[in-house]
Amino acid sequence: MRILMLSWEFPPRLVGGLGRHVDSLTRSLVAAGHEVHIVTRSHPDAPAEERRGPLRVTRVDASPPSVPFDDLVPWVLAFNTAVLAAAARILRMQPDARPFDVVHGHDWLVASAAVGIADAFDLPLVATVHATEYGRHQGHLPGPMNRLIHDVEGWFVEHADRTLVCSSYMHEQVRTLFGIPEDRLETIPNGVAVDELEPEADAVRALRRTLADDGTHLVLFAGRLEYEKGVQTVLHALERLTDKVGSVRFLIAGVGTYSDELRLLVDELGLGHRVRFTGFLEERALRLHYAAADVAVAPSLYEPFGLVATEAMACGTPVVVSDTGGLREIVTDGAGLRFPPQDAEQLADRIAEVLTDEELAGRLVARGRERIRRHYDWADVATRTLEAYGSTVRGRRAA
């Protein structure tokens, strides 16, 4: 197949799990023998045009480029103008080549371009909804911008021939919020590159020595620093946890709009000596941090999938996660421990269980790795995605 993919994140431009998902999906599709051309956001360290065999990458600036990213909605419109122009240029330049089979757009930030290019060139459109604005705000839309984003999400999936989501939780949410018929909505989980996540033992030991003293437990959070990710719950749990297990160091790996509030909370709680903000970690460094930690936490209030949990499990680290959303579906069958969202006391208890019971921790690691290999392998995810493309194309032809 020839696939035109649109995403605002793609390496080296990575913000959260969406960019890593698109990167891994693209590589898996190419490895399976398919051609992918992706249009994405520019980056100062990457060329505007790049070709790696059957993978082609086009990177664009917002048009006009003077629109600041912090002014999100105007920037998204300006970015979509540039994406639409680049995608149209790609399609026009290949009149003698086999046409593209499908357009695949990821989230509302490329909705206008995806719908526009699919309509103009009469191509089947697949939309992936990675999260919803309604869900990010725990069931309400507090302001005009939030309501606008919600409306764009609904408009995007309404115009898509097929919508993909990453969990049963998201399936029900998108179906209920936007009224998408079941035959146009499909659940395909995010994948994990299990073999790539096997850590180097010597490098892990070396990193561990720089992160914590002997006798100090290491707890890790990795992800975007946003309110809905629940890092504040871990901070409130730390004092209780220290009383139970002794010395603890909490690593917070990531960046986001809630970073300043979290730093203020660390100061208010007097946790400066126990908490370290690492900033954004590149892929290899993140894998090493997962493997060096004694336990990884995913304390989200809202979580469509839970990539952090799958990656930590693949790295051989026990996980403690909120009993919500996609995390509830991933961490099952003894693959980890769960706690009620925002319950700092129970979070401290679950982490303490892992840190004080080596036999339990070992079981969680073994079952976690087995679950990831069985259910979240990228080759399987790519195959299911291709089947969704095929069904979409056949449905369009039949119509």
Secondary structure, DSSP 8 states (H G I E B T S, - for coil): -EEEEE-S-BTTB--SHHHHHHHHHHHHHHHTT-EEEEEEE--TTS-SEEEETTEEEEEE--SSTTS-TTSHHHHHHHHHHHHHHHHHHHHHT-SSS----EEEEESGGGHHHHHHHHHHTT--EEEE----HHHHTTT---SHHHHHHHHHHHHHHHH-SEEEESSHHHHHHHHHHH---GGGEEE----B-TGGG---HHHHHHHHHHH--TT-EEEEEES---GGG-HHHHHHHHHHHHHHHS-EEEEEE---TTHHHHHHHHHHTT-TTTEEEEE---HHHHHHHHHH-SEEEE--SS-SS-HHHHHHHHTT--EEEESSHHHHHHS-TTSSEEE-TT-HHHHHHHHHHHHH-HHHHHHHHHHHHHHHHHH-BHHHHHHHHHHHHHHHHHHHHH-
